[in-house]
């Protein structure tokens, strides 16, 4: 059985955005239970030159919706990147999931070969759809989801591999 581009992208993004939401729930619960200002976790970083938790969630969200948009040719919604609370980050994840759920499988037809071009900083990147999904979009998405997990874990949130993976 062949896997479709829809299954390789949208279902993966939806599942893992759900897990990211779960991780944020655990982070907020931990902050409340331990008298920690939730903003401390939202602004937390692994290293001074790394982006904070809020930005990791924003980029994971952007990566999921932009990947689907680039593969289908459908315009993705634009978000302001101004979330500064757990509740706002959860709302962003929910909006992203809702948009992804609204995409029809058929819109991914022939997306394996669709030309995908965009700028990343000063560099113009060019891919065929399958290469873009497998070698750029999915690794970038998981980098930011994993970094969000790492920030929370590093700050004492009691999460583990099961919280990250969830159920398939």
C-alpha positions in Angstrom: 0.0 0.0 0.0 1.3 3.4 -0.9 1.1 6.3 1.5 -0.5 9.5 0.2 1.1 12.9 0.6 -2.0 13.9 2.7 -1.2 11.0 5.1 2.5 11.8 5.2 1.8 15.5 6.0 -1.6 16.4 7.4 -2.1 13.4 9.6 1.4 13.7 11.0 1.0 17.4 11.7 -2.4 17.0 13.3 -1.3 14.2 15.6 1.8 16.0 16.7 0.1 19.4 17.1 -2.2 17.5 19.4 0.8 16.2 21.4 2.2 19.7 21.5 -1.0 20.9 23.0 -0.8 18.2 25.6 2.7 19.2 26.5 1.5 22.8 26.9 -1.3 21.6 29.2 1.3 19.8 31.3 3.5 22.9 31.4 0.6 25.1 32.6 -0.4 22.5 35.2 3.2 22.3 36.4 3.4 26.1 36.7 0.2 26.4 38.7 1.0 23.5 41.0 4.4 24.9 41.8 3.7 28.6 42.1 5.6 29.4 38.9 4.5 32.4 36.8 3.3 30.7 33.6 5.0 33.5 31.6 8.3 32.2 32.9 7.8 29.0 31.0 6.4 30.7 27.9 9.5 32.8 27.7 11.9 30.1 28.6 14.8 29.1 26.3 17.3 26.2 26.3 20.2 28.6 25.6 20.4 32.4 25.4 20.8 32.3 21.6 17.8 30.0 21.1 14.1 31.0 20.6 11.7 30.8 23.6 8.9 28.3 24.0 6.4 30.7 22.5 8.4 31.0 19.3 8.9 27.2 19.1 5.1 26.7 19.1 4.6 29.5 16.6 7.1 28.0 14.2 5.8 24.5 14.5 2.3 25.9 13.7 3.7 27.9 10.7 5.6 24.9 9.4 2.6 22.6 9.4 0.3 25.1 7.7 2.9 26.4 5.2 3.8 22.8 4.3 0.2 22.0 3.5 -0.2 25.3 1.6 2.9 24.8 -0.4 2.0 21.2 -1.3 -1.6 22.1 -2.4 -1.3 25.6 -3.7 -3.9 26.8 -1.2 -3.1 30.0 0.7 -2.4 29.4 4.4 -3.8 31.6 7.1 -1.5 34.2 8.5 -1.1 34.6 12.3 0.5 37.6 14.0 3.0 35.7 16.2 2.0 37.6 19.3 1.0 34.8 21.6 2.4 35.3 25.1 0.4 33.0 27.3 -0.4 29.3 27.4 -4.0 30.0 26.4 -3.0 32.0 23.4 -0.5 29.3 22.3 -3.3 26.7 22.7 -5.6 28.8 20.6 -3.0 29.0 17.8 -2.5 25.3 17.8 -6.3 24.9 17.6 -6.6 27.3 14.7 -3.8 25.5 12.8 -5.4 22.1 13.5 -8.8 23.4 12.3 -7.3 24.7 9.1 -5.5 21.5 8.4 -8.6 19.4 9.1 -10.4 21.5 6.5 -8.1 20.4 3.7 -9.4 17.7 1.4 -7.2 14.8 0.5 -7.8 15.5 -3.2 -6.0 18.8 -2.9 -2.8 16.9 -2.4 -3.1 15.1 -5.7 0.3 15.1 -7.6 1.9 17.2 -4.8 4.9 14.9 -4.9 6.1 16.7 -8.0 4.7 20.2 -7.3 7.5 22.8 -7.4 8.0 24.3 -4.0 10.1 27.5 -3.8 10.5 30.0 -1.0 13.0 32.1 0.7 14.6 31.1 4.0 16.5 34.2 5.1 18.5 35.3 2.1 18.5 31.9 0.5 16.0 30.8 -2.2 15.1 27.1 -1.7 13.7 25.0 -4.4 12.2 21.5 -4.1 9.9 19.0 -5.6 7.0 18.4 -3.2 8.1 15.0 -1.9 11.6 16.2 -1.2 10.3 19.3 0.5 8.0 17.4 2.7 10.5 14.7 3.7 13.7 16.7 3.9 12.6 20.1 5.0 9.1 20.5 6.3 8.8 17.4 8.5 12.3 17.7 10.0 11.8 21.5 10.7 8.4 20.8 12.3 9.8 18.1 14.6 12.8 20.3 15.5 10.5 22.9 16.9 8.1 20.4 18.6 11.1 18.7 20.2 12.6 21.9 21.3 9.3 22.9 22.9 9.3 19.6 24.7 13.0 20.1 25.7 12.3 23.6 27.1 9.4 22.3 29.3 11.4 19.3 30.4 14.4 21.4 31.2 12.3 23.6 33.4 11.0 20.8 35.5 7.8 19.9 33.8 7.1 16.2 34.5 6.8 15.0 30.9 8.3 12.0 29.1 8.4 10.1 25.9 4.8 9.0 26.1 3.7 12.6 26.5 5.7 13.5 23.3 4.6 10.5 21.2 1.0 10.0 22.3 -0.9 7.3 20.6 -0.6 6.7 16.9 
